[in-house]
């Protein structure tokens, strides 16, 4: 399951923007940074379409705002990773805790055993799912209903739906479909998590993602989701 991140405040980059611009003496840098960060100031928010999803067919259930940070990816941060998680519980429990402000963590998506996909955090935003600020800023987190020690958790429907979702994310941001860019939570630096565990079939999964990606290769790469 997603790890707590604690990354809830305006980043140091935003706070130091004025000082950095002064140090280099470049007005253009200041304008560029301010144009990216103006909406993070108190009382300002990037406009969004209520209930919009980034993956067609996904159900929208909003995570608590305490469990992610508003952003404007990939303009703020390039997205170049997908992190695979396992919930260590059932679907309903995962959704419940991601909606709980006391939990301190959430993933962008949860995939149910029957293949149902729920989105809780927009891909534009930084979900607190990996336990590492840098990975959170650069990745999309996908939870999968089940338990790492239970091979039966990973159904055909779950693999197929997750592969289509990951293929769409990779296409959207130009992410290569390989094990360097599609990683397990266990592979995030400094983590104490073990998911997705030894029963997750990486060879099968990457093959399914590649097939899904190839089947959707005719259109242009879209770098942002609908607002």
N, C-alpha and C positions, 0 to 999 in steps of 0.2 A: 504494500500500500504506500501511498505518497508519504514522504517524510516531511516533518516540520522544517520550515525554512527560516522563519523569523524576519524575512525581508519585507517589511510592511511600510517602511518609510521612504521618503524621497531619497534617491541614491546620492552618494557623495559626488558623482559626476555632475548631477544637476546643481547641487549646492556650491560646487567649486567652479561652475561655468564662468562666472564673472571674473574670478581670480585668474583662471587659465587664460581667458581672453586678454586680460591686462598684461599677463606675463609675456605672452608672445607678441603683444602689441598689434593684433590683427582684428580689425573691426569686422571683417568678413566672417571670421571664425565665430565671433560673438553672435552675429546675426544668424548664422547657420545653427548654432547650438540652441539659441533662444527659440527659433522657429520649430525645433523638434521638442522643446521642453515647456513651451508656454502653457500648454494645457494641464501640466502637472501642478501648477500653482494653485493655492487655495481658491476654491470657488469656480474653477475652470475645469471642464471635462470634455474629452473628445466625444463628438456626437456619435451615437450608436442607434441601431434599429432594434427596438425591444423584441426579444425572442429570436433574433436572427441566429442561424447556425452556419458553420463553415463546411459541414459535411452533409450532403443531401440525404434526407431521410432520417437524420438524427433527431432525437427528441431533446428539447431544451428544458433543463432544470437548472436554475441559477445557483451556483455555489455562493457561500457567504463572501462578501467583499473582504472580510478579514483573512481569507485563505488564498488570495491572489493579489497582484498589483496591477493597476491599470497601466497600459502601455500602448504603443502603436507599432507593433512589430509587423513586418521586418524593417520598417524605417528606423526604429530605435535600436533594435538588436537583430542581426541576421539569424534566421532560423535554419540550423543545419543538423539537427538531431531529432530522433524519435526515441523516447524512453518507454520501455515496456515494463509494466507493473502487474502485480497480482494482488487482489484486494485482501486476501486472508479473511474472507467472510463472504456473505452473500451480497447480491446487487443492492438490495434495499438498504442494508447497513452502510455500504460505501457511500451511497447517495446521501444518506442521513448525516454522516459525519462530515461530508464535504459542505453541507449546508449549515453546519454548526460553527459559529465564529470562534468557539473555544478550541476547536481542533487544530487550527493553524496550518492546515494543508489541504490541497485539493489538486486533482488532475484535470486536464482539459476534457477528457472523455472517460466513460466507463462502458465496456462492452460486456453484455450479459451472455450467459451460457447459450441462450437460444439465438444469439446474433443481434439482439436489439442494441442499438448504439444511443447513448445519452451524452449530450454535451453539457458541461457545467461551467466551463470557462472559455471565453472566446480565444481563438488562436492569437488575436491581437495582443492579448494580455499575458502577463508572466504568472503562471500558476506555481504555487509552492508545492512541488511534487517530488523533486529529486534530492532535496536536502543539501543542495549546493547552489549558491546564487548564480554562478556562471552558467551551469547547466540549465537552471530554470530559465534564464534569460534567452538561451539559444535553442530550447527544445520544446517539443509538444509531448505531453505526458498522457499515456493511454493505460488505464487500469482494465484488468480483466477479472471477471467474477471467478472466484475459486480459491484454492489453497495450493501452495507450492508443493506440498507432500502428497497431493491427490491427483494422479494422472488423469482421472476421469473428469476433472474440472475443465480440461481443455478440449471441448467438443469440436466437431467438424464445423458447426455453425459459428462458434466463437472464432476459430481460426480464419474462416472465410470472411466474416464481417470485419474482423480486425485487419486482415490483409488489405481489403478494399479501402479501409480508412487510412491505413499507413501509406498505401500507394497514392491516395489523393493528397495526403500531406506532402509526400516526397515530390509529387508533380507540382504542387502549388509553389514550393520553395526551391525547386531544383536540387533536392537532396538525393545523392546517390543511394541506390538500393543495395546496401552491403552491411556487413557486421561492424564496420567502423562508424556508421552513421545511424544504424538502428541497433540500439543497445538495451541491455537489461538494467534494471535499477541497481542490481548488484555491481555493475561495472562503473557506476558513478564514483568518482574519487571521494574517499573519506566516508562512504556509506557503511552502515552496519546492517543493511538489508540484504536478503538473499534472493529476492524475487527477480525473475520469474521462476527460478529453481530448475532442478535437473530434469523435470518431466516436460519442460517447455521444449518443443521440437523446433530448434532454430533453423535447421536445414529445410524442413517442410515450410516453415513460416516465411523465410526469405524467398523461397520458390514461389509461394502464393502471392507475395507482394510483387515480385517481378512480373508474374503473369498478369496480375491486375493492372500494374503500371503499363505494361506493353499493350494491353487491351484498351487503354485510355490515352494512347500516345498521340492521337491525331490533332488535338487542340493545343492552343498556346499555354505556356506556364503562367498561372495567375499568382502574383506575388502578394496580394492582400485579399482578405475575405470581404464579404459585404459588410458595410458599416451597420 
